[in-house]
Amino acid sequence: MKKTSIFAAALLALATQAQAAQYLGAEGQAQVNASFATASQLFFDLDFAKIGSTTLNFSVEADDLSQPLLSFNALVRNLSGQGFEAVSVQLKGASFAAPVGSISTDGFQPVLARGSNSQSLWAQFAKPGVTTEFYLGNPLLQNGASDWTLDLTGAQVGDTFSISVAVPEPESYALMLSGLALVGWLARRRRAVA
């Protein structure tokens, strides 16, 4: 009888465990495993079978608003057989907060350049591109790496936000970089004027 009570209590604790933003699903090229999320921590794995993008959608939970900052990281696997030369991440309904997090690879191809602003981050990898996996934040708990922080300030319970992760075709990467550079320049100019 006592073992049954302990088992039932454990199941109840698991059922009521606080979750980070509720995962609503994804659209795009990657298979998503978003089961790693806990209160204040939003972690997921993406498996790309071909070059493209995936948008993950989330709903804000009450636990997320007690401290409106979520720790964020992702492990992105390349199952495409092609090299991923770049990645970009776009936020809608949330923003990145300081300090900025890490972008790293499995070590076979280095990160050549990277950048971020409040709504996006990007990285360029050495050619021929990452063929196995790369990391946004610190999903493997490595020394010297750090997670990104998502800011939900102003959000209400039930509001939604999305995270889009894209691994672009090499020819579209130059266009993406120029667009991100323009967005960064405009953001700096607005801050200087204000």
C-alpha positions in Angstrom: 0.0 0.0 0.0 2.8 2.4 0.9 4.6 1.7 -2.4 1.4 2.5 -4.3 1.1 5.8 -2.5 4.7 6.8 -3.3 4.3 5.8 -6.9 1.0 7.8 -7.2 2.7 10.8 -5.6 5.6 10.5 -8.1 3.2 10.4 -11.1 1.3 13.4 -9.8 4.5 15.3 -9.3 5.6 14.5 -12.9 2.1 15.5 -14.3 2.2 18.9 -12.5 5.9 19.6 -13.2 6.3 23.2 -14.4 6.9 23.6 -18.1 8.5 26.4 -20.1 6.4 27.9 -22.8 4.0 25.2 -24.2 5.2 23.8 -27.5 2.3 24.1 -30.0 4.0 22.5 -33.0 6.3 23.3 -35.9 6.2 23.8 -39.7 9.1 23.3 -42.0 11.9 21.0 -43.0 13.2 19.7 -39.6 12.0 17.0 -37.3 11.6 18.6 -33.8 12.1 17.2 -30.4 10.9 19.8 -27.9 10.5 17.5 -24.9 13.5 19.0 -23.0 11.7 22.1 -21.8 11.3 22.8 -18.1 10.3 25.9 -16.2 12.4 28.9 -17.4 14.3 26.7 -19.9 13.4 26.2 -23.6 15.6 23.5 -25.2 15.0 21.5 -28.4 16.7 19.4 -31.0 16.2 19.9 -34.8 17.0 17.2 -37.4 17.2 18.7 -40.9 16.9 16.1 -43.7 17.3 18.9 -46.3 18.3 22.5 -46.4 15.5 24.8 -45.4 13.8 26.3 -42.4 11.5 25.3 -39.5 9.3 27.5 -37.3 8.5 26.4 -33.8 5.4 27.9 -32.1 5.0 28.3 -28.4 2.3 29.6 -26.0 3.3 31.6 -22.9 2.5 29.8 -19.6 2.0 31.4 -16.2 5.4 30.0 -14.9 7.2 31.8 -17.8 6.0 35.2 -16.5 7.2 34.8 -12.9 10.6 35.8 -14.3 10.0 36.7 -18.0 13.4 35.4 -19.1 13.8 31.9 -20.6 17.1 30.1 -21.1 17.2 28.9 -24.7 19.4 26.4 -26.6 19.1 24.0 -29.5 21.1 21.1 -31.0 20.8 21.2 -34.8 21.7 18.0 -36.7 22.5 17.9 -40.4 20.9 14.8 -42.0 20.9 16.3 -45.5 24.2 15.0 -46.8 25.1 18.6 -47.7 27.2 21.1 -45.8 25.3 23.8 -43.8 27.2 27.0 -44.5 25.1 29.2 -42.3 22.2 29.5 -39.9 19.8 32.2 -39.0 17.3 32.4 -36.1 14.4 34.8 -36.1 12.1 35.6 -33.2 8.5 36.8 -33.4 6.7 37.7 -30.2 9.9 37.5 -28.0 13.3 39.0 -28.1 16.9 38.1 -27.2 18.2 39.6 -24.0 21.8 40.3 -23.0 24.3 38.7 -22.6 24.4 36.9 -25.9 24.8 33.2 -26.1 27.1 30.9 -27.9 27.1 29.4 -31.4 29.4 26.5 -31.9 29.9 23.4 -34.0 31.1 19.8 -33.4 34.6 21.0 -34.3 35.0 19.8 -37.8 34.1 23.2 -39.3 34.5 26.4 -37.3 32.2 29.3 -36.9 33.7 32.0 -39.2 31.4 34.9 -38.3 28.4 35.5 -36.1 26.1 38.3 -35.0 22.8 39.1 -33.3 20.3 41.7 -32.4 17.2 41.6 -30.3 15.2 39.7 -33.0 17.7 37.5 -34.7 21.0 35.8 -34.6 23.1 34.3 -37.4 26.4 32.4 -38.0 28.5 31.6 -41.0 30.5 28.3 -41.0 33.7 27.4 -42.8 33.3 25.8 -46.2 32.4 23.1 -47.2 29.9 23.6 -44.3 28.9 21.7 -41.2 28.0 18.2 -42.1 27.1 16.8 -38.7 25.7 19.2 -36.1 26.0 22.7 -34.6 24.8 24.2 -31.3 22.8 27.4 -30.5 23.6 28.0 -26.9 25.0 25.2 -24.7 22.9 22.1 -25.2 25.8 19.8 -24.3 26.8 21.7 -21.2 30.3 22.5 -22.4 32.8 24.7 -20.6 32.9 28.2 -22.1 29.6 27.9 -23.9 26.4 29.8 -22.8 22.7 29.7 -23.5 20.8 32.5 -25.2 18.1 34.3 -23.2 14.6 34.9 -24.5 12.8 37.9 -23.0 9.0 37.7 -22.7 8.5 41.0 -21.0 5.0 42.4 -21.7 3.7 39.0 -22.6 0.5 37.6 -21.1 -0.6 34.0 -20.4 -1.7 32.5 -23.7 0.2 34.8 -25.9 2.2 33.1 -28.6 5.7 33.5 -29.9 7.8 31.7 -32.6 11.4 30.7 -33.2 12.4 30.2 -36.9 15.6 28.4 -37.6 16.9 28.5 -41.2 19.8 26.8 -42.9 19.8 28.6 -46.2 21.0 27.5 -49.6 24.6 28.9 -50.2 23.4 31.4 -52.9 20.7 32.8 -50.6 23.1 33.2 -47.7 24.7 36.4 -49.1 21.3 38.0 -49.5 20.4 37.0 -45.9 23.6 38.4 -44.5 23.1 41.8 -46.2 19.5 41.9 -44.9 20.7 41.2 -41.3 23.4 43.7 -41.6 20.9 46.4 -42.6 18.6 45.5 -39.7 21.5 45.8 -37.3 22.6 49.1 -38.7 19.0 50.5 -38.5 18.7 49.3 -34.8 22.0 51.1 -33.9 20.9 54.2 -35.7 17.6 54.2 -33.8 19.4 53.9 -30.5 21.8 56.7 -31.5 18.9 59.0 -32.4 16.9 58.2 -29.2 
